[in-house]
Structure formats: structure tokens, C-alpha cells
Amino acid sequence: MYFGEKVRQLRAERNLTQPQLAQAIGIEQSYLSKLENDKSVPSADIFQAILKAFSIDAATLLADVDEKQIRTDLRQVPEVAEHLKAGVVRKIHGIKAWLFGSGVALALGLALVVAGYRGLVFSNQQFNYESLGLLLPGESPDYFEKYAGLLHEQQMAGMITPQERVARVLEVEKRKSLDYRLLDEYRGRGFLEKVPGGCRYYYFQHPSEFERPQNRWLMACGALLAFAGIVGFLIEARLRSVRV
């Protein structure tokens, strides 16, 4: 709507006649009629008198008024000039907020894509450990690798007979059974794990690569965020060109 129409609307909302409003403003009724029919524009003094008569501020009076008319016919009024300046400041803040949000979305999206691709949050590595068999209390972790030599030394020293050595070898062989652990975290070169009848010592063998579903979701979310950030920059540039 135009300025005159807005004045007429405010007058009607307050149940004022033209003579009553003209008197409150301090102008002739004929001049008020010209203002309401957009055949004239208010001076700075009359604009201030209109604000005082309605007990409103410039922003309220100019709300819904055609922006082109404000910029061409009314900008010489100090209150209108301040209103326009405040509008520019608000637009600048809006642009900065939009650009900041778009930048954050783009940066976070790219970070999630990289994190998912490289497995920085959910590791793409697993660690393979192997146990040779069941260890009895008092036996060292490397007992299965050394027991044959130990028994041979004991036989040579006369501590056990050949028959006892064979029986011991058979007993140890019964306890030998390979077991594996595939872990998400590295637990060093080896670790002990208690099991019924004794314990098992697991030796680190090698790491293995695999693709976690969580990383695919991270990459998908990151791609969406990055795309939203790029679209945000494009929309802001488009809107700014339209404003201009």
C-alpha cells in the first residue's frame, strides 16, 4: 500500500474523522485529504506530527508501505532516513548470519565426509589376535613355543624319564587349540584372558581394513550438510542480486 492509504487505515482503526485527525496533526482537512489520496507527501514536520497524533514510531507507520515510495518520496524525512538505515543494518546482519550458517554447514559437512572416509571417528581397522592354546597356572605366555625344549632339558637333566616326557608332550598337545580375537582396539603385542581351566595368551598378528556402516552414514550426512552450505551461499547471492 501507499503512504496515504496507510494513514487512512490508521485513522479508521482509531475511529477518527478527517477533521479530527487534521486537527491533531495541525493541518487543514483538505491537505490531509491530499495526503490520504497520495496527491501530496508529508514534510519532516508533518511526518513527525502524524507520528505524534497516532502515538506510534516510524517503523510502525511505514510498515506495509510501498518500499519504492519510501525510498523516493519520503526519504528526505529524517525519521524515514533512519528507518531505511536501520533496515540496511538488519539486512547486513541477516546476510552475515546466513553466510555464517552456510559456512558452518559447509565446513562441518566436509569435516564429516573426511572423518567418515578416513575412519577418524569409527576406525576402519580391526586387530587380529591369535592364541595357541590353554595355559595352566604358572605357565608363561610363550609356553607352547618353548615346552618341547624345556621337557628335553628336564629329561637330559634326569628330572623326568623319556616316558614321562612323551606323556607331557601329549598332554600339552591336547591343550593346544587355536583361537582368534578380532578387536576394534589395539591391545598391545599380546594380552592374557582368563578362561575355564586356566587362561589364554593372545598374540597380535596383523591389522585388517574393513568398511564400517557408521562411516558411510557420516559421509552421507556430511555430503548433505556440505550441499546445504553451498545452496545457502547460492541462495544468498541470488537474493542479494534481487534486492539490488
C-alpha positions in Angstrom: 0.0 0.0 0.0 1.0 3.6 -0.4 1.6 6.1 2.4 -1.7 7.9 2.2 -3.6 4.6 2.3 -1.7 3.7 5.5 -2.6 7.0 7.1 -6.2 6.4 6.2 -6.1 2.9 7.6 -4.7 4.0 10.9 -7.3 6.8 11.1 -10.1 4.3 10.6 -8.6 1.9 13.2 -8.8 4.7 15.7 -12.3 5.8 14.7 -11.1 9.3 13.8 -12.7 11.6 11.2 -10.6 13.6 8.8 -11.3 16.8 10.7 -10.3 15.2 14.0 -7.1 13.8 12.6 -6.3 17.1 10.7 -6.7 19.0 13.9 -4.5 16.6 15.8 -1.8 16.9 13.2 -2.3 20.7 12.9 -3.1 20.8 9.2 -6.1 21.6 7.1 -8.6 18.9 6.3 -8.0 19.5 2.6 -4.3 18.9 3.0 -5.0 15.7 4.9 -7.3 14.5 2.1 -4.4 15.1 -0.3 -2.1 13.0 1.9 -4.6 10.2 2.2 -5.1 10.1 -1.6 -1.3 10.3 -2.2 -1.6 13.6 -4.0 1.0 15.0 -1.7 3.8 13.8 0.6 4.4 15.0 4.1 7.2 17.3 5.1 9.5 16.4 8.0 7.4 18.4 10.5 4.1 17.0 9.3 5.5 13.4 9.4 6.6 14.0 13.0 3.1 15.4 13.8 1.5 12.3 12.2 3.6 10.0 14.4 2.6 12.1 17.5 -1.1 12.0 16.6 -1.1 8.2 16.3 1.4 7.7 19.1 3.5 5.3 17.0 7.1 5.2 15.7 8.3 5.5 12.1 8.7 1.7 11.7 5.0 1.1 12.6 3.8 3.9 10.3 5.9 2.7 7.4 5.1 -1.0 7.9 3.5 -2.4 4.7 4.1 0.9 2.8 5.5 0.5 -0.7 9.3 0.4 -0.3 9.8 2.3 -3.6 7.6 5.2 -2.4 9.5 5.2 0.9 12.9 5.5 -0.9 11.8 8.1 -3.5 9.1 10.3 -1.9 9.8 10.0 1.8 13.5 9.5 2.3 14.1 13.3 2.9 12.3 12.9 6.2 14.9 12.3 9.0 12.8 9.5 10.6 12.4 7.8 7.3 16.1 8.0 6.6 16.8 6.4 10.0 14.3 3.7 9.3 15.9 3.0 5.9 19.4 2.9 7.6 18.1 0.5 10.3 16.7 -1.7 7.5 20.1 -1.8 5.8 21.8 -2.7 9.1 19.2 -5.5 9.6 19.8 -6.8 6.1 23.5 -6.8 6.6 23.1 -8.7 9.8 20.8 -11.2 8.1 23.3 -11.7 5.3 26.1 -12.2 7.8 24.1 -14.7 9.7 23.0 -16.6 6.5 26.6 -16.7 5.3 27.9 -17.8 8.7 25.3 -20.6 8.9 26.1 -21.7 5.3 29.9 -21.6 6.1 29.4 -23.7 9.2 27.3 -26.2 7.4 29.8 -26.5 4.6 32.8 -26.8 6.9 31.1 -29.3 9.2 29.9 -31.3 6.2 33.4 -31.5 4.7 34.8 -32.5 8.1 32.2 -35.3 8.4 33.0 -36.5 4.9 36.7 -36.6 5.7 36.1 -38.2 9.1 34.0 -40.9 7.5 36.3 -41.6 4.6 39.4 -41.8 6.8 37.7 -43.6 9.7 38.6 -40.9 12.2 35.6 -41.4 14.4 34.8 -45.0 13.7 38.1 -46.8 12.9 38.2 -48.8 9.7 40.8 -51.0 11.3 40.4 -54.2 13.3 43.2 -56.0 15.1 43.7 -59.7 14.8 45.0 -61.7 17.8 45.8 -65.4 18.0 46.0 -67.8 20.9 47.9 -71.2 20.6 46.1 -72.9 23.5 45.1 -73.2 27.2 47.8 -72.2 29.7 47.8 -73.7 33.1 48.6 -71.6 36.2 52.3 -70.9 36.4 53.0 -71.4 32.7 54.5 -68.4 30.8 52.6 -66.9 27.8 55.2 -68.4 25.4 55.0 -71.9 27.0 53.6 -73.5 23.8 56.6 -72.3 21.9 59.2 -73.4 24.5 57.7 -76.5 26.1 59.5 -79.0 23.8 62.9 -77.6 24.7 62.0 -77.4 28.4 61.0 -81.0 28.5 64.1 -82.1 26.6 66.3 -80.2 29.1 64.4 -81.8 32.0 64.9 -85.3 30.5 68.6 -84.7 29.9 69.0 -83.5 33.5 67.3 -86.7 34.7 64.3 -84.8 36.1 61.9 -86.9 34.0 62.0 -90.1 32.1 61.5 -90.4 28.4 58.1 -92.0 29.0 57.1 -89.0 31.2 58.4 -86.6 28.6 56.2 -88.3 25.9 53.2 -88.2 28.3 53.8 -84.5 29.0 54.1 -83.7 25.3 50.8 -85.5 24.6 49.1 -83.6 27.4 50.3 -80.2 26.1 49.3 -81.1 22.6 45.8 -81.8 23.8 45.6 -78.3 25.2 46.8 -76.7 22.0 43.9 -75.3 20.0 44.0 -72.1 18.0 41.6 -69.3 19.0 41.2 -65.9 17.5 40.1 -62.4 18.6 39.1 -59.7 16.2 39.2 -56.4 18.2 38.3 -52.8 17.4 41.1 -51.5 19.5 44.8 -52.3 19.7 45.7 -54.1 22.9 49.4 -54.2 22.5 51.6 -57.1 21.4 49.6 -59.5 23.4 47.2 -59.9 26.4 46.0 -62.6 28.8 42.4 -63.6 29.0 41.1 -65.9 31.8 39.1 -68.9 30.6 37.8 -72.1 32.4 40.7 -74.2 33.5 43.4 -71.5 33.1 44.0 -68.7 30.7 44.9 -67.9 27.1 47.5 -65.5 25.8 46.6 -63.8 22.6 49.4 -62.6 20.3 48.9 -59.7 18.0 49.1 -60.9 14.4 48.1 -58.0 12.0 45.6 -55.3 11.4 42.8 -55.6 8.8 40.8 -53.0 7.0 37.0 -53.1 6.7 34.3 -50.6 5.9 32.0 -49.6 8.8 28.4 -48.7 8.1 28.7 -45.8 10.6 31.4 -44.2 8.3 29.0 -44.4 5.3 26.4 -42.6 7.3 28.9 -40.0 8.4 29.9 -39.4 4.8 26.3 -39.2 3.7 25.4 -36.7 6.4 28.5 -34.7 5.6 27.7 -34.6 1.9 24.1 -33.3 2.7 25.5 -30.6 5.1 28.1 -29.5 2.6 25.4 -29.4 -0.2 23.1 -27.3 2.1 26.0 -24.9 2.8 26.7 -24.5 -0.9 23.0 -24.0 -1.7 22.9 -21.4 1.2 25.6 -19.4 -0.5 23.9 -19.6 -3.9 20.5 -18.5 -2.4 22.0 -15.6 -0.5 23.8 -14.4 -3.7 20.6 -14.7 -5.6 18.5 -12.8 -3.0 21.1 -10.1 -2.8 21.0 -9.6 -6.5 17.2 -9.4 -6.4 17.4 -6.7 -3.7 19.8 -4.7 -5.7 
